[in-house]
Amino acid sequence: MATLMSKLTTPPVFKRFSLVLVQLGGVSANKADNLKHAREMILKAAGKKPDLIVLPECFNSPYGHVHFPVYAEKIGYVPGTSYNLAQSESDSVKMLSSVAKEIGTWIIGGSIPERDADQVYNTCTVYNPQGELVALHRKVHLFDIDIPGKIKFKESETLTGGNTINFFDTEFARVGLGICYDVRFPEQAAILARQGCHILIYPGAFNLTTGPLHWELLQRARAVDNQVYFAMCSPARDMSAGYHAWGHSMVVDPMAKVLGEAQDGEEIVYVDIDPETFDSARAGIPVTQQRRFDVYPDVNAAR
Ligand SMILES: NC(=O)CCC(=O)C(=O)O
């Protein structure tokens, strides 16, 4: 059964903040190299003193179901409890934690393959400016598609889907989490928005078939139907890799305006997030108060 994490808490006051998406390039078969490069790019992004830095989906390993079990790391995070970093078995968690502390910035650590007992998940971890691991999201909806002659991909060959909806609070906003294919499921974003999230951030890696048609459309749709900021951070495109990512990491405002977008190469996107647009969108088009849950019998308004 799906569980909502952190419910019944009041969101923080939404304040202006600076967001950075790091569209990493050059992900190779060598995990140590991938972690070193991600760290260097985080340090580069930190030069402008942002409040929150985001990495792409599967930033520490090649993207493909055969690779997930090979690269999977044990994290062992239990939500609501403090995480013992000294005993962590995850090199990726250790790197992300130490660099978050070093630069004193929030980091959404893209996603990595995570092993827990016999299962492997596609997992996003979050670090506060003290370097503490404070939230974790396991991709709920696995990327299983088959478009004949174009693309066939089956994450469920080796991955298990998560069964929780996750967000975290900072001193400037409540941030909802998803991973890539999760963006196709409006219910997940709607639940996060109803829980008071001001921005939804999904590390992702769309492909060259669906990317051109759906990547921007889905983000603008999720932003406007929930009147929230929405961002997705992709890896850069590498035509020598087994999976060709669309790139185009993007930030959209609650009126569906694209505020920042990368091209397909390695690039850092810097965007200022302003509560004024969030407030004026909701005041001018008050759909968040006009919903008719009495007419939607299968929707639980409490979530
Ligand atoms: N990594 C993913 O979940 C890819 C999702 C995708 O490309 C799509 O079209 O959806």
PDBQT file of the ligand as one rigid body, heavy atoms in Angstrom, charges set to zero:
ROOT
HETATM    1  N1  LIG A 401      14.161   7.118 -17.128  1.00  0.00    +0.000 N 
HETATM    2  C1  LIG A 401      12.895   7.150 -17.422  1.00  0.00    +0.000 C 
HETATM    3  O1  LIG A 401      12.036   6.902 -16.595  1.00  0.00    +0.000 OA
HETATM    4  C2  LIG A 401      12.574   7.535 -18.824  1.00  0.00    +0.000 C 
HETATM    5  C3  LIG A 401      11.145   7.970 -19.021  1.00  0.00    +0.000 C 
HETATM    6  C4  LIG A 401      10.863   8.311 -20.433  1.00  0.00    +0.000 C 
HETATM    7  O2  LIG A 401      11.740   8.440 -21.267  1.00  0.00    +0.000 OA
HETATM    8  C5  LIG A 401       9.460   8.506 -20.803  1.00  0.00    +0.000 C 
HETATM    9  O3  LIG A 401       9.190   8.691 -21.999  1.00  0.00    +0.000 OA
HETATM   10  O4  LIG A 401       8.591   8.465 -19.931  1.00  0.00    +0.000 OA
ENDROOT
TORSDOF 0
